[in-house]
Amino acid sequence: MGLIKQSEAQNIFKRAAESLRALSSENGVLRDKVATFEKQDRVVKLAKVMEDKNILPDLSFDEKIATFMGREDLDVVEQAVDLSANQVGLAKVAGGDDGNGVNTGQAEQAFIEAILEG
């Protein structure tokens, strides 16, 4: 096995460093893409649950997705939606009034809207 010259070794190290930087940059871009796809999947699931529970009925499914894609704190929104009762069923059961003059469906709606406004 022959020895390599110092200039050849330097050239090899230089090319290796360039390749590592390029791969690192590509890795960062791919991580960002994966994070975007994961967030989009999460947001679509959240919007579906909101549609099922009739939360924010004035927003279309696509508007809900667009709204949540711009948010960083999806954990809080998901938790609020999970804790929220089905708006249609609640109105039927409670008649929209909790007995104290408070419309429970509107109260939950206001709570979720307050969270969304951040």
KADAVEN-V741451 format. One record per residue. N is the residue number from 1. RES is the residue in three letters. SS is DSSP state (2 for helix, 1 for strand, 0 for the rest). D_CENTER is the distance of its C-alpha to the mean C-alpha in Angstrom with 2 decimals. Layout:
# KADAVEN-V741451
N_RES_SS_D_CENTER / N_RES_SS_D_CENTER
This chain:
# KADAVEN-V741451
1_MET_0_55.81 / 2_GLY_0_56.22 / 3_LEU_0_54.89 / 4_ILE_0_52.62 / 5_LYS_0_53.53 / 6_GLN_2_51.66 / 7_SER_2_50.74 / 8_GLU_2_49.30 / 9_ALA_2_47.27 / 10_GLN_2_45.92 / 11_ASN_2_44.97 / 12_ILE_2_43.20 / 13_PHE_2_41.26 / 14_LYS_2_40.35 / 15_ARG_2_39.02 / 16_ALA_2_37.13 / 17_ALA_2_35.47 / 18_GLU_2_34.53 / 19_SER_2_33.09 / 20_LEU_2_31.04 / 21_ARG_2_29.63 / 22_ALA_2_28.78 / 23_LEU_2_27.11 / 24_SER_2_25.15 / 25_SER_2_23.93 / 26_GLU_2_23.05 / 27_ASN_2_21.24 / 28_GLY_2_19.05 / 29_VAL_2_18.29 / 30_LEU_2_17.49 / 31_ARG_2_15.19 / 32_ASP_2_13.19 / 33_LYS_2_13.25 / 34_VAL_2_12.22 / 35_ALA_2_9.17 / 36_THR_2_8.29 / 37_PHE_2_9.31 / 38_GLU_2_7.51 / 39_LYS_2_3.97 / 40_GLN_2_6.11 / 41_ASP_2_7.65 / 42_ARG_2_5.30 / 43_VAL_2_4.91 / 44_VAL_2_8.59 / 45_LYS_2_9.53 / 46_LEU_2_8.50 / 47_ALA_2_10.44 / 48_LYS_2_13.17 / 49_VAL_2_13.69 / 50_MET_2_13.99 / 51_GLU_2_16.41 / 52_ASP_2_18.31 / 53_LYS_2_18.74 / 54_ASN_0_19.59 / 55_ILE_0_17.27 / 56_LEU_0_17.39 / 57_PRO_0_19.78 / 58_ASP_0_20.63 / 59_LEU_0_17.37 / 60_SER_0_17.33 / 61_PHE_2_14.74 / 62_ASP_2_14.07 / 63_GLU_2_14.01 / 64_LYS_2_11.36 / 65_ILE_2_9.11 / 66_ALA_2_10.37 / 67_THR_2_9.97 / 68_PHE_2_6.31 / 69_MET_2_5.81 / 70_GLY_0_8.14 / 71_ARG_0_6.85 / 72_GLU_0_6.74 / 73_ASP_0_7.52 / 74_LEU_2_5.11 / 75_ASP_2_8.04 / 76_VAL_2_10.47 / 77_VAL_2_9.36 / 78_GLU_2_9.19 / 79_GLN_2_12.49 / 80_ALA_2_13.99 / 81_VAL_2_13.44 / 82_ASP_2_14.87 / 83_LEU_2_17.73 / 84_SER_0_18.46 / 85_ALA_0_21.30 / 86_ASN_0_21.73 / 87_GLN_2_22.85 / 88_VAL_2_25.52 / 89_GLY_2_27.02 / 90_LEU_2_27.13 / 91_ALA_2_28.99 / 92_LYS_2_31.46 / 93_VAL_2_32.16 / 94_ALA_2_32.35 / 95_GLY_0_33.78 / 96_GLY_0_31.24 / 97_ASP_0_33.26 / 98_ASP_0_33.17 / 99_GLY_0_36.87 / 100_ASN_0_36.43 / 101_GLY_0_35.72 / 102_VAL_0_31.93 / 103_ASN_0_29.95 / 104_THR_2_27.44 / 105_GLY_2_25.21 / 106_GLN_2_25.15 / 107_ALA_2_24.64 / 108_GLU_2_21.46 / 109_GLN_2_20.31 / 110_ALA_2_21.21 / 111_PHE_2_19.44 / 112_ILE_2_16.04 / 113_GLU_2_16.82 / 114_ALA_2_17.80 / 115_ILE_2_14.53 / 116_LEU_2_12.73 / 117_GLU_2_15.40 / 118_GLY_0_14.62
